[in-house]
Amino acid sequence: MARTLIFMVYYRQIYMSIFGRLHPSGLFGEECSMKDIRKVLTIAGSDPSGGAGIQADIKTITAHKMYAMNISTALTVQNTTGIRDTFVIPPDFIAEQLDAIYDDIRPDAVKIGMVANDAIVHTIAEKLREKDAKNIVLDPVIASTSGCDLITSDTLFAMVDELLPLVDIVTPNLPEAAAITGVAITDEDSMLKAAKVLTERFPIAVLIKGGHLVESADDLLYADGKARWYKQTRIDNENTHGTGCALSTAIACGLAAGKPLTIAVEDAKAYITGAIRAGLNIGKGRGPLLHMWEYM
């Protein structure tokens, strides 16, 4: 009996040394009732190196003290240096996964990332309409951080026609915003023009990420006919693999929590800034963020 108690105390000390420092009451804290925990679904590609895609999304959702669910649209062979291959999940299987989730656990928000082809776009759009999904965030992934094209023009057109009418906010970077709108984006004026083109066609909000600008890294949120600029300086850290994935997911978490859109975006940007500043250095290429930086 005494030996059993000793082992129990010993292993509890090990457990607390690893997990106890995350929060005085654990990862989620006393203020988060397990019955009331918000649920966020991510629909995206899988990154075995853990920096982007559903792996980054799950870490981000967990960091926001929410329950993560995921549906893989594609399995990739990649690491921090780039993508080597992709296996696309059959649309029917994706539909079955969506049915299974909504039959049991209704998400409070949905984030959509990489959609590998137009058939998958159609399946996702059809199912989300059928389920009357709420708080949808679209990260229109066209290419990877390393520059590998992930979708065709047909998939892009399908995304615009079928997914944009369903979402609350879309979060393109400059190349993605240019591809979607046809506007050549070189400065803040053209960013604003592209945002207006999108919102004139769809009753949605647009967050255009300005990280590709030469002279600044300012982001633009355009919603309800109003422009809000987020002025920021570049952080001296090349490890930004999966930044767009984490940002869009953090916004989804904010919406799931019932925050107004502008607050959800502001909080998400603050979270991403901290995750980049944490300076995680993993891999031989553009490494990932430290998603759990607030708990380390």
C-alpha positions as CSV (number, residue, x, y, z in Angstrom):
1,M,0.0,0.0,0.0
2,A,2.8,2.4,1.0
3,R,4.6,1.6,-2.3
4,T,1.4,2.3,-4.3
5,L,1.0,5.7,-2.6
6,I,4.7,6.6,-3.3
7,F,4.2,5.8,-7.0
8,M,1.0,7.8,-7.1
9,V,2.7,10.8,-5.6
10,Y,5.7,10.4,-7.8
11,Y,3.7,10.2,-11.0
12,R,1.5,13.1,-9.9
13,Q,4.6,15.2,-9.5
14,I,5.7,14.3,-13.0
15,Y,2.3,15.1,-14.4
16,M,2.1,18.5,-12.6
17,S,5.7,19.3,-13.7
18,I,4.5,19.0,-17.3
19,F,0.9,20.2,-17.3
20,G,0.4,21.9,-14.0
21,R,2.3,25.1,-15.0
22,L,0.0,25.6,-18.0
23,H,-2.7,27.1,-15.7
24,P,-3.3,27.0,-11.9
25,S,-6.4,25.0,-12.6
26,G,-5.2,23.2,-15.7
27,L,-5.2,24.2,-19.3
28,F,-8.8,25.3,-19.4
29,G,-9.0,26.9,-16.0
30,E,-11.8,27.2,-13.5
31,E,-13.7,29.8,-15.5
32,C,-14.2,27.3,-18.4
33,S,-17.1,24.9,-17.6
34,M,-16.6,21.6,-19.5
35,K,-20.4,21.6,-20.2
36,D,-20.2,25.1,-21.8
37,I,-16.9,24.6,-23.7
38,R,-17.1,26.0,-27.3
39,K,-16.6,23.7,-30.2
40,V,-14.7,24.6,-33.4
41,L,-14.5,22.5,-36.5
42,T,-11.6,22.9,-38.9
43,I,-11.8,21.6,-42.5
44,A,-8.4,21.7,-44.1
45,G,-5.3,19.7,-45.2
46,S,-3.1,17.7,-43.0
47,D,0.6,18.7,-42.3
48,P,2.6,15.8,-40.8
49,S,5.2,18.2,-39.6
50,G,2.6,19.9,-37.4
51,G,3.2,23.5,-38.4
52,A,0.2,24.2,-40.7
53,G,-3.2,22.7,-41.7
54,I,-5.4,20.9,-39.2
55,Q,-2.5,20.3,-36.8
56,A,-1.9,24.0,-36.4
57,D,-5.6,24.6,-36.2
58,I,-6.1,22.0,-33.4
59,K,-3.3,23.6,-31.4
60,T,-4.8,27.1,-31.9
61,I,-8.3,25.9,-30.9
62,T,-6.8,24.2,-27.8
63,A,-4.8,27.4,-26.9
64,H,-8.1,29.2,-26.9
65,K,-9.5,26.7,-24.4
66,M,-12.0,25.3,-26.9
67,Y,-12.8,21.8,-28.2
68,A,-11.2,21.0,-31.6
69,M,-12.7,18.8,-34.3
70,N,-11.3,18.3,-37.8
71,I,-12.0,17.0,-41.2
72,S,-9.0,16.4,-43.5
73,T,-9.5,17.4,-47.2
74,A,-6.0,16.2,-48.1
75,L,-3.0,14.4,-46.7
76,T,0.2,16.1,-47.6
77,V,3.8,15.0,-47.5
78,Q,5.6,18.1,-46.2
79,N,7.9,19.6,-43.6
80,T,9.2,23.1,-43.0
81,T,11.1,23.1,-46.3
82,G,8.1,22.5,-48.5
83,I,5.4,20.1,-49.9
84,R,6.5,16.9,-51.6
85,D,3.2,15.2,-52.4
86,T,-0.5,15.3,-51.8
87,F,-3.2,12.7,-51.4
88,V,-6.7,14.1,-51.9
89,I,-9.5,12.7,-49.7
90,P,-12.6,11.6,-51.7
91,P,-15.5,14.1,-51.5
92,D,-17.9,11.4,-50.4
93,F,-15.7,10.5,-47.4
94,I,-15.6,14.2,-46.5
95,A,-19.4,14.4,-46.7
96,E,-19.7,11.4,-44.4
97,Q,-17.3,13.0,-41.8
98,L,-19.4,16.2,-41.9
99,D,-22.6,14.2,-41.3
100,A,-21.0,12.3,-38.4
101,I,-19.9,15.5,-36.7
102,Y,-23.2,17.4,-37.1
103,D,-25.2,14.3,-36.1
104,D,-23.5,14.4,-32.7
105,I,-21.5,17.6,-31.9
106,R,-22.6,20.8,-33.5
107,P,-19.7,23.2,-34.0
108,D,-20.0,26.8,-32.7
109,A,-17.7,27.9,-35.6
110,V,-16.2,26.4,-38.7
111,K,-12.8,27.3,-40.3
112,I,-12.2,26.2,-43.9
113,G,-8.6,26.0,-45.1
114,M,-7.1,24.0,-48.0
115,V,-9.7,22.6,-50.4
116,A,-7.9,20.4,-52.9
117,N,-10.4,20.5,-55.8
118,D,-13.7,21.8,-57.0
119,A,-15.6,18.6,-56.1
120,I,-14.5,19.0,-52.5
121,V,-15.6,22.7,-52.6
122,H,-19.0,21.6,-53.8
123,T,-19.3,18.9,-51.1
124,I,-18.4,21.3,-48.3
125,A,-20.7,24.0,-49.5
126,E,-23.6,21.7,-49.9
127,K,-23.2,20.1,-46.5
128,L,-22.7,23.4,-44.7
129,R,-25.8,24.8,-46.2
130,E,-27.7,21.6,-45.3
131,K,-26.5,21.9,-41.7
132,D,-27.1,25.6,-41.5
133,A,-23.6,26.1,-40.2
134,K,-22.7,29.4,-38.4
135,N,-19.6,31.5,-37.9
136,I,-17.7,30.3,-41.0
137,V,-14.2,31.6,-41.6
138,L,-12.5,30.9,-45.0
139,D,-8.8,30.9,-45.4
140,P,-8.5,30.7,-49.2
141,V,-5.3,28.7,-49.4
142,I,-3.9,28.8,-52.9
143,A,-0.2,28.1,-52.3
144,S,1.9,27.0,-49.4
145,T,4.4,29.2,-47.6
146,S,7.2,27.6,-49.6
147,G,5.4,28.6,-52.9
148,C,3.8,25.3,-53.9
149,D,0.5,25.7,-55.7
150,L,-2.2,23.8,-53.9
151,I,-5.3,24.4,-56.1
152,T,-6.2,24.9,-59.8
153,S,-8.1,27.9,-61.3
154,D,-11.3,25.7,-61.4
155,T,-11.0,25.2,-57.7
156,L,-10.5,28.9,-57.1
157,F,-13.6,29.7,-59.2
158,A,-15.6,27.1,-57.3
159,M,-14.4,28.5,-54.0
160,V,-15.6,32.0,-55.0
161,D,-19.0,30.9,-56.3
162,E,-19.9,28.3,-53.7
163,L,-18.0,29.1,-50.4
164,L,-17.8,32.9,-50.3
165,P,-21.6,33.3,-50.2
166,L,-21.7,31.1,-47.0
167,V,-18.9,32.6,-44.9
168,D,-18.8,35.4,-42.4
169,I,-15.2,36.5,-43.2
170,V,-12.5,35.5,-45.7
171,T,-8.8,36.0,-44.8
172,P,-6.7,36.1,-48.0
173,N,-3.1,37.2,-48.2
174,L,-2.1,39.6,-51.1
175,P,-1.6,37.0,-53.8
176,E,-4.9,35.2,-52.8
177,A,-6.8,38.5,-52.7
178,A,-5.4,39.4,-56.2
179,A,-6.4,36.0,-57.6
180,I,-9.9,36.1,-56.2
181,T,-10.7,39.7,-57.2
182,G,-8.5,40.2,-60.3
183,V,-7.1,43.4,-58.7
184,A,-3.3,43.9,-58.9
185,I,-2.3,44.6,-55.3
186,T,0.8,46.6,-54.7
187,D,0.0,49.0,-51.9
188,E,-2.7,49.9,-49.4
189,D,-4.9,51.7,-52.0
190,S,-5.1,48.5,-54.1
191,M,-5.7,46.4,-51.0
192,L,-8.8,48.6,-50.2
193,K,-9.9,48.3,-53.8
194,A,-9.8,44.5,-53.7
195,A,-11.7,44.4,-50.4
196,K,-14.4,46.6,-51.9
197,V,-14.7,44.4,-55.0
198,L,-15.3,41.4,-52.7
199,T,-17.8,43.0,-50.4
200,E,-19.8,44.5,-53.2
201,R,-20.4,41.0,-54.5
202,F,-20.8,39.2,-51.2
203,P,-22.2,40.4,-47.9
204,I,-19.1,39.3,-45.9
205,A,-16.2,40.8,-44.1
206,V,-12.7,40.7,-45.6
207,L,-9.3,40.6,-43.8
208,I,-6.6,41.1,-46.3
209,K,-3.2,40.3,-44.8
210,G,-0.4,42.7,-46.0
211,G,2.6,40.6,-45.1
212,H,3.7,40.6,-48.8
213,L,3.9,44.4,-49.0
214,V,7.4,45.7,-49.4
215,E,7.3,48.8,-47.2
216,S,4.9,47.6,-44.5
217,A,3.0,44.6,-43.1
218,D,-0.3,46.2,-42.4
219,D,-3.6,44.3,-42.5
220,L,-6.9,45.6,-43.7
221,L,-10.3,44.6,-42.2
222,Y,-13.2,45.7,-44.4
223,A,-16.7,45.1,-43.0
224,D,-20.0,46.9,-43.3
225,G,-18.5,49.4,-45.6
226,K,-15.9,50.5,-43.1
227,A,-12.1,50.0,-43.4
228,R,-10.0,49.3,-40.3
229,W,-6.2,49.2,-40.7
230,Y,-4.0,47.2,-38.3
231,K,-0.6,49.0,-38.4
232,Q,2.3,46.8,-37.4
233,T,6.0,46.4,-37.9
234,R,7.6,43.2,-39.1
235,I,8.7,40.8,-36.4
236,D,12.3,39.6,-36.9
237,N,11.4,35.9,-37.2
238,E,11.4,33.9,-40.4
239,N,9.5,31.0,-38.7
240,T,6.0,31.8,-39.9
241,H,4.9,28.4,-41.3
242,G,1.2,28.1,-40.8
243,T,0.6,31.7,-39.8
244,G,-2.5,32.1,-42.0
245,C,-3.9,28.8,-40.7
246,A,-3.6,29.9,-37.1
247,L,-4.9,33.4,-37.7
248,S,-8.1,32.3,-39.4
249,T,-8.7,29.6,-36.8
250,A,-8.2,32.1,-34.0
251,I,-10.8,34.3,-35.6
252,A,-13.2,31.3,-35.7
253,C,-12.5,30.8,-32.0
254,G,-13.4,34.4,-31.3
255,L,-16.7,34.1,-33.2
256,A,-17.4,30.8,-31.4
257,A,-17.1,32.7,-28.2
258,G,-19.7,35.2,-29.3
259,K,-17.3,38.1,-29.8
260,P,-18.1,40.8,-32.3
261,L,-16.2,40.4,-35.5
262,T,-13.8,43.3,-35.0
263,I,-12.9,42.1,-31.5
264,A,-12.5,38.5,-32.8
265,V,-10.0,39.8,-35.4
266,E,-8.1,42.0,-33.0
267,D,-7.8,39.2,-30.4
268,A,-6.7,36.8,-33.1
269,K,-4.0,39.2,-34.4
270,A,-2.7,39.7,-30.8
271,Y,-2.5,35.9,-30.4
272,I,-0.6,35.5,-33.7
273,T,1.8,38.3,-32.8
274,G,2.7,36.5,-29.6
275,A,3.0,33.1,-31.3
276,I,5.5,34.6,-33.8
277,R,7.4,36.6,-31.2
278,A,7.9,33.5,-29.1
279,G,10.6,32.6,-31.6
280,L,10.2,28.9,-31.9
281,N,13.0,27.5,-34.0
282,I,12.2,24.0,-35.4
283,G,13.2,22.5,-38.7
284,K,15.5,23.4,-41.6
285,G,13.1,25.7,-43.4
286,R,10.5,28.2,-42.4
287,G,9.5,26.8,-39.0
288,P,6.2,26.9,-37.2
289,L,4.7,29.2,-34.6
290,L,4.6,28.5,-30.9
291,H,0.9,28.0,-30.7
292,M,0.8,27.5,-26.9
293,W,3.0,30.5,-26.2
294,E,0.6,31.9,-23.6
295,Y,1.0,28.8,-21.5
296,M,4.8,28.2,-21.7
